[in-house]
Amino acid sequence: MKGCKIRGGDTAALIDEIPILAAIAPYTAEGIEIRDAGELRVKESDRITSIVGNLRAMGAEVEEFPDGLRVPGGTISARGANR
């Protein structure tokens, strides 16, 4: 998988899929950047913070933004965490 940037209307259309997309991001070639997802901070819980914490626990690099996150690709091998 190559990777992608998700912004604007695409973010709104994919809001429920963002945790899954973020979870596969470290395994992609170019990673994933998700912006305009501030809604994930105000629902039941701050889902951006939860996603970031879980990715870091997996060994992934993650940059957190007020409205999203960026996960570089190739930070976890397909065989397991780079530890």
JOSUL-V777093 format. One line per field, one symbol per residue. phi: phi as a letter, one per 20 degrees, with the letter a starting at -180 (. if undefined). burial: 1 if it has 9 or more other ideal C-beta (glycine too) atoms within 8 Angstrom, else 0. A space follows every 10 residues. Layout:
# JOSUL-V777093
phi: ???
burial: ???
This chain:
# JOSUL-V777093
phi: .epacdblff fffdgfeggf fffegfeefd ncdccmdggf edfgbeffff fgffffffne ebdecgdrac cffmecffeq fec
burial: 0010010000 1101100100 1111110100 1111111101 1000001111 1101110111 0100000111 1110110000 000
